[in-house]
Amino acid sequence: MPVFQIKLKMLKEMYHIELNSEEHPLKFREAIEAATCMAVSSQRIKCKGKLVPADLENWDDYKEILVDGLLMMIMM
């Protein structure tokens, strides 16, 4: 699977983060931490009405959902 540009909304701020679906999801969470200064352990990411599990091993379950410009949200 390829690399996607994801829109990430946190409160009123919008971030554009790259998601490589071949890498471990922890790398995506680390990229979020670098952009938002929110610790990986505190992130609750919501995608298409579902929470993305913190212990997700790969993106296989989300391959139908992942597209360029997908909006994900961080809940505080």
Backbone as JSON, one array per atom type, in Angstrom:
{
  "sequence": "MPVFQIKLKMLKEMYHIELNSEEHPLKFREAIEAATCMAVSSQRIKCKGKLVPADLENWDDYKEILVDGLLMMIMM",
  "N": [[0.84, -1.18, 0.0], [0.39, 2.31, -0.55], [1.75, 5.63, 0.24], [-0.01, 8.03, 2.13], [-1.52, 11.28, 2.35], [-2.7, 12.62, 5.19], [-5.31, 14.39, 6.79], [-5.36, 15.82, 9.89], [-7.27, 16.61, 12.61], [-7.22, 18.6, 15.46], [-8.77, 19.96, 18.09], [-9.23, 23.21, 17.12], [-7.32, 23.25, 15.24], [-5.64, 22.21, 12.23], [-3.75, 19.63, 10.9], [-1.4, 18.36, 8.53], [-0.39, 15.27, 7.81], [1.86, 12.69, 6.92], [1.11, 9.36, 6.1], [2.43, 6.27, 5.99], [1.44, 3.32, 4.82], [2.78, 0.95, 4.89], [4.47, 0.93, 7.0], [4.83, 0.46, 10.59], [2.02, 1.28, 12.65], [2.75, 2.77, 14.89], [4.76, 4.49, 14.06], [3.29, 6.41, 12.66], [1.85, 7.51, 14.79], [4.0, 8.61, 16.19], [4.75, 10.59, 14.39], [2.54, 12.21, 14.61], [2.88, 13.02, 17.24], [5.2, 14.56, 16.96], [4.22, 16.68, 15.43], [2.1, 17.75, 16.95], [2.83, 17.83, 19.61], [1.64, 16.15, 21.43], [1.69, 13.45, 23.57], [2.33, 10.05, 22.64], [1.07, 8.12, 24.19], [-1.16, 9.47, 25.08], [-2.79, 9.91, 22.93], [-5.88, 9.7, 21.32], [-7.16, 8.56, 18.61], [-9.51, 9.13, 16.12], [-11.23, 7.69, 13.44], [-13.35, 7.7, 10.77], [-15.56, 7.46, 12.51], [-14.75, 5.53, 14.33], [-12.58, 4.5, 16.98], [-9.11, 4.34, 16.62], [-7.24, 1.63, 17.52], [-4.77, 1.69, 20.11], [-2.88, -0.29, 20.19], [-2.55, -1.22, 17.61], [-1.34, -3.3, 15.06], [-0.87, -3.32, 12.28], [-1.9, -1.74, 9.17], [-3.81, -3.16, 7.79], [-6.57, -3.64, 8.32], [-7.66, -1.22, 7.76], [-7.37, -0.66, 5.1], [-9.31, -0.21, 3.1], [-10.33, 2.2, 3.81], [-8.27, 4.07, 3.86], [-7.25, 6.84, 2.14], [-5.98, 9.56, 0.12], [-6.16, 12.67, 1.75], [-7.86, 11.9, 3.79], [-9.76, 12.48, 6.71], [-8.83, 12.53, 10.01], [-9.36, 12.54, 13.53], [-8.17, 13.86, 16.63], [-9.04, 13.07, 19.82], [-9.47, 14.66, 22.9]],
  "CA": [[0.0, 0.0, 0.0], [1.22, 3.52, -0.73], [1.82, 6.68, 1.25], [-1.18, 8.9, 2.06], [-1.52, 12.55, 3.07], [-3.85, 12.58, 6.08], [-5.64, 15.62, 7.52], [-5.57, 15.49, 11.3], [-7.87, 17.75, 13.3], [-7.14, 18.6, 16.92], [-9.47, 21.19, 18.48], [-9.49, 24.05, 15.94], [-6.14, 23.21, 14.38], [-5.6, 21.16, 11.23], [-2.39, 19.23, 10.56], [-1.28, 17.47, 7.38], [0.62, 14.3, 8.21], [2.05, 11.59, 5.97], [0.91, 8.03, 6.65], [2.94, 5.19, 5.14], [0.69, 2.15, 5.25], [3.65, -0.22, 5.01], [5.18, 1.02, 8.27], [4.06, 0.18, 11.8], [1.2, 2.43, 13.04], [3.44, 3.57, 15.9], [5.49, 5.55, 13.34], [2.3, 7.45, 12.4], [1.6, 8.16, 16.08], [5.18, 9.42, 16.5], [4.67, 11.77, 13.53], [1.52, 13.06, 15.23], [3.5, 13.62, 18.42], [6.13, 15.59, 16.5], [3.47, 17.82, 14.92], [1.15, 18.33, 17.91], [3.4, 17.79, 20.97], [0.8, 15.3, 22.28], [2.37, 12.18, 23.77], [1.73, 8.89, 21.98], [0.2, 7.43, 25.15], [-2.36, 10.28, 25.3], [-3.53, 10.09, 21.68], [-7.07, 8.91, 21.0], [-7.38, 8.93, 17.21], [-10.8, 8.68, 15.61], [-11.25, 7.62, 11.98], [-14.63, 7.21, 10.27], [-16.45, 7.13, 13.62], [-14.2, 4.47, 15.19], [-11.28, 4.77, 17.56], [-8.0, 3.52, 16.13], [-6.63, 1.04, 18.72], [-3.39, 2.08, 20.38], [-2.01, -1.45, 19.98], [-2.71, -1.67, 16.23], [-0.09, -3.87, 14.55], [-0.68, -2.93, 10.88], [-3.01, -0.98, 8.61], [-4.6, -4.03, 6.91], [-8.01, -3.48, 8.57], [-8.07, 0.12, 7.32], [-6.92, -0.43, 3.72], [-10.41, 0.32, 2.28], [-10.62, 3.56, 4.28], [-7.13, 4.97, 3.64], [-7.17, 7.58, 0.87], [-5.41, 10.89, 0.3], [-7.11, 13.66, 2.26], [-8.71, 11.34, 4.83], [-9.79, 13.28, 7.93], [-8.8, 11.85, 11.29], [-9.47, 13.49, 14.63], [-7.61, 13.49, 17.93], [-9.94, 13.43, 20.9], [-8.75, 14.97, 24.13]],
  "C": [[0.89, 1.25, 0.0], [1.24, 4.44, 0.49], [0.64, 7.63, 1.03], [-0.93, 10.19, 2.83], [-2.82, 12.61, 3.87], [-4.05, 13.96, 6.7], [-5.99, 15.2, 8.94], [-6.09, 16.73, 12.02], [-7.74, 17.56, 14.8], [-7.64, 19.96, 17.38], [-9.76, 22.01, 17.22], [-8.34, 24.04, 14.95], [-6.19, 22.02, 13.43], [-4.14, 20.9, 10.87], [-2.44, 18.31, 9.35], [-0.09, 16.56, 7.67], [0.66, 13.17, 7.19], [1.9, 10.25, 6.69], [1.41, 7.02, 5.63], [2.3, 3.91, 5.63], [1.53, 0.89, 5.34], [4.45, -0.21, 6.31], [4.25, 0.7, 9.43], [3.25, 1.43, 12.19], [1.83, 3.31, 14.12], [4.23, 4.71, 15.26], [4.55, 6.72, 13.03], [2.0, 8.22, 13.68], [2.78, 9.04, 16.49], [5.2, 10.69, 15.64], [3.62, 12.75, 14.07], [2.1, 13.76, 16.45], [4.45, 14.75, 18.02], [5.38, 16.85, 16.04], [2.65, 18.52, 16.0], [1.68, 18.44, 19.33], [2.5, 17.02, 21.94], [1.44, 13.93, 22.35], [1.61, 11.03, 23.11], [0.74, 8.2, 22.91], [-1.11, 8.18, 25.4], [-3.25, 10.4, 24.07], [-4.71, 9.13, 21.59], [-7.49, 9.36, 19.6], [-8.68, 8.31, 16.73], [-10.78, 8.77, 14.09], [-12.57, 6.99, 11.55], [-15.54, 6.72, 11.4], [-15.95, 6.05, 14.55], [-12.87, 4.93, 15.76], [-10.25, 3.81, 16.97], [-7.3, 2.96, 17.36], [-5.17, 1.44, 18.87], [-2.41, 0.94, 20.11], [-2.14, -2.04, 18.57], [-1.37, -2.13, 15.67], [0.2, -3.48, 13.1], [-1.95, -2.25, 10.39], [-3.93, -1.83, 7.74], [-6.11, -3.86, 7.09], [-8.55, -2.16, 8.03], [-7.76, 0.37, 5.85], [-8.04, 0.09, 2.81], [-10.68, 1.78, 2.6], [-9.52, 4.54, 3.89], [-7.11, 5.53, 2.23], [-6.48, 8.91, 1.16], [-6.5, 11.84, 0.78], [-8.06, 13.14, 3.31], [-8.62, 12.21, 6.08], [-9.82, 12.37, 9.14], [-8.86, 12.91, 12.37], [-8.76, 12.95, 15.86], [-8.59, 13.99, 18.98], [-9.12, 13.65, 22.16], [-9.54, 14.54, 25.34]]
}
